[in-house]
Amino acid sequence: MKSIDEQIKIIKRGVVQICEEKELREKIKKNNPLRVKLGVDPTAGELHLGFTVVLRKLRQFQDLGHQAVLIIGSYTAQVGDPSGRDKTRPQLSEEDVIANAEFYLEQAGKVLDLEKLEVCYNGDWFKKMNFLDVITMLSKSTVARTLEREDFSNRYSAGTPIYLHEFVYPLMQGYDSVMIKADVELGGTDQTFNLMVGRDLQRDAGQAPQVCITMPLLEGLDGVRKMSKSYGNYVGVSDAPNDMFGKLMSISDELMWKYYELLTEIPLVKISEMKEDIAGGKLHPMDVKKNLAINIISQYYDEETAKNARAEFEKVFSKGNLPDDIPEFKLAEEEKELNFLKILTETKMAPSGGEVRRLIKQGAVSIDGEKVSGISIVRPDKEEFVIKVGKRRFLRIIKK
């Protein structure tokens, strides 16, 4: 096992806060594998790169010889984490959560060593609690303290309803730490309040309080909001390599440094050198971004696949060619008009009719290179033609 200083250096990479670093050093000094907790509510099956930031930190603890413990929120997901939300989350059934968890673990295995991972479902202890147990848990906190949370405070000030079950969520997450005797808990910066509740509950239970380590929230492809499926600015870990490459090439030159730090193992010194070389004109930002995309895609596929994705990207976008594997949509011969609302939503080229309208208004939809300006147009007199949506999506229209 590495020395304490070596471990701390690795652990601190990309971290926003460690509460408290002195406690972490003391825990490592005991020379026992730490129990490092990450709780997840699998509200959806697909993982994106934003969530791998904290998964990668958990893997670092595994590689340092510590015990990673993944808590599947089979009960907390049914409550709904209010963190960072301006309205109440929808509640899920336990069956939905378990189904999502299976796909979640499959994808998480691309980051974590599943053979060494301890997986727990918090329904295993919450379903055994009686009502008095719940009352006892609720007595460990106050309404005033809970309203200190920025998201709750904002909702309260705005008159947006806050339901009582949402108040219970931080206590449930903290109780998970008590049940598994966590030494460390990981989470995004939006989880700070919940993680600190865990420290309080552990003290109350006579346990040493966990060290809380928070990671930054990764901005999505728009460079503004955090990566999220609901914002459509995400890169999924199960995305096709060509899609991943194209998406990653769309991030800003400034944001790519954060991706380098949080999504790769490239030494920070090397990253600083690349910044200097770009500033000095020795490197082109485009080449550095392509190397970033290759590094990330190689983690989920392999290097050869990543390089093929680069070649395809360069073929299509650098040389103005079309990709080889364009999906096809068969249009009946009697259909004399192209209805973009129908075609683009049915083929999932756009998530909604509203998005189709927005794309057309922005000039982001074209047929064989010519932009379209209306929701529907007269069908071109061709055997086949290609619709392009945005920069990376293509659809070949052919006759039935």
Secondary structure, 3 states (H helix, E strand, C coil): CCCHHHHHHHHHCCCCEEECHHHHHHHHHCCCCCEEEEEECCCCCCCEHHHHHHHHHHHHHHHCCCEEEEEECCCHHHHCCCCCCCCCCCCCCHHHHHHHHHHHHHHHCCCCCHHHCEEEECHHHHCCCCHHHHHHHHCCCCHHHHCCCHHHHHHHHHCCCCCHHHHHHHHHHHHHHHHHCCCEEEEEHHHHHHHHHHHHHHHHCCCCCCEEEEECCCECCCCCCECCCCCCCCCECCCCHHHHHHHHCCCCCCHHHHHHHHHCCCCHHHHHHHHHHHHCCCCCHHHHHHHHHHHHHHHHCCHHHHHHHHHHHHHHHHCCCCCCCCCEEEECCCCCEEEHHHHHHHCCCCCCHHHHHHHHHCCCEEECCEECCCCEEECCCCCEEEEEECCCEEEEEEEC
